[in-house]
Amino acid sequence: MNNQIAEYNAVLRNKPALEIVRWGIARANYRAIVSTNFRPYEAVILHLCVQIQPDIPVIWVDHGYNRPATYRFAEQLRNRLNLNLKTYLPKLSAAHRDAIYGPIPGIDNEAELEKFSAMMKLEPFERSMKELTPTVWFTALRKVQNPYRATLDILSEDETYHTIKVSPVFYWTDADMEAYLKQHNLPNEWDYFDPTKADEKRECGLHIK
């Protein structure tokens, strides 16, 4: 499989993002999903996916710690793109978790931060993947985001969820993303916070095999 993925990556390397999405949808056997957290630039991947499959399930884990602006942005995009949004919540609300376990752990407490991530983000995401059983998972991962993601490529095999992960904008720069938003008159939102990461260069665990 790895050899085949390497071959496909070579073929897709210089293809337009929309063509990469079309390629993935064609191989998904009606079991493609796209994940989002409604962070900055997320309108790009969502707009790309719904152009090819308007009813593609959009997985959003709402951990309960989002800024008000993120919730407003999510609603704006849901209405604008007519998203088939599937929202998954942790088993504990943010208020309940904080009352029992205290404030969100900081980056200086890796063990507690991992527990927090597992409870508030990974468990609901795992539940979503078990329910939807996708064969193709579209993401907005980009090479420039952090050192771990720089080791990936447009296609990668996700052994945890038994899917092919497709990142159509993997080689895009921030300028590329800005240009796409402008070209398609899409909204963006910078007021965003991910409590499971604590630092932009840290992975929360969703994309680590």
Long-range contacts (C-beta under 8 A, 24 or more apart in sequence): 1-157, 2-157, 5-153, 5-155, 5-156, 5-157, 5-164, 8-155, 9-153, 9-154, 9-155, 12-154, 12-155, 13-154, 13-171, 17-48, 17-168, 17-169, 17-172, 18-48, 18-51, 18-52, 18-168, 20-154, 20-166, 20-168, 21-48, 21-49, 21-51, 21-52, 21-138, 21-166, 21-168, 22-52, 23-166, 24-136, 24-138, 24-164, 24-166, 24-168, 25-52, 25-53, 25-56, 25-136, 27-135, 27-136, 27-164, 28-134, 28-135, 28-136, 29-135, 31-132, 31-133, 31-134, 31-135, 31-136, 32-56, 32-57, 32-134, 32-135, 32-136, 32-137, 32-138, 33-57, 33-58, 33-59, 33-132, 33-134, 33-136, 33-137, 33-138, 34-58, 34-59, 34-137, 34-138, 34-139, 35-59, 35-60, 35-125, 35-137, 35-138, 35-139, 35-206, 36-60, 36-140, 37-61, 37-194, 38-66, 38-70, 38-73, 38-74, 38-77, 38-189, 38-192, 39-70, 39-192, 39-194, 40-188, 40-189, 40-190, 40-192, 41-140, 41-174, 41-177, 41-181, 41-188, 42-77, 42-140, 43-77, 43-81, 43-181, 43-186, 43-187, 43-188, 44-140, 44-169, 44-172, 44-177, 44-180, 44-181, 44-186, 45-138, 45-139, 45-140, 45-168, 45-169, 46-77, 46-81, 46-83, 47-81, 47-180, 47-184, 47-186, 48-168, 48-169, 49-138, 50-81, 50-82, 50-83, 54-82, 54-84, 55-84, 56-84, 56-138, 57-84, 57-86, 57-132, 57-134, 58-83, 58-84, 58-85, 58-86, 59-86, 59-88, 59-125, 59-128, 59-129, 59-132, 60-85, 60-86, 60-87, 60-88, 61-87, 61-88, 61-89, 61-90, 61-121, 61-124, 61-125, 61-128, 62-87, 62-88, 62-89, 63-90, 63-94, 63-120, 63-121, 63-124, 63-195, 63-196, 64-89, 64-90, 64-93, 64-94, 64-95, 64-97, 64-120, 65-94, 65-104, 65-120, 65-193, 65-195, 66-192, 66-193, 67-191, 67-192, 67-193, 69-189, 69-191, 69-192, 70-189, 70-191, 70-192, 70-193, 72-189, 73-187, 73-189, 76-187, 77-187, 80-186, 80-187, 86-128, 86-132, 88-124, 88-125, 88-127, 88-128, 89-124, 90-119, 90-120, 90-121, 90-123, 90-124, 91-119, 91-123, 91-124, 92-119, 92-120, 94-120, 104-195, 105-198, 106-198, 107-198, 107-199, 107-202, 113-196, 113-198, 114-205, 116-195, 116-196, 117-196, 117-204, 117-205, 118-205, 120-195, 120-196, 121-196, 121-204, 121-205, 121-206, 122-204, 122-205, 122-206, 125-206, 126-161, 129-161, 129-163, 134-161, 134-163, 135-163, 135-164, 136-163, 136-164, 136-166, 137-161, 137-163, 137-164, 137-165, 137-166, 138-165, 138-166, 138-167, 138-168, 139-165, 139-166, 139-167, 139-207, 140-167, 140-169, 141-165, 141-167, 141-170, 141-207, 142-167, 142-169, 142-170, 142-171, 142-172, 143-170, 143-171, 144-173, 144-174, 145-200, 146-200, 146-201, 146-202, 146-203, 147-201, 148-203, 148-207, 148-208, 149-207, 152-207, 158-209, 159-209, 160-209, 165-207
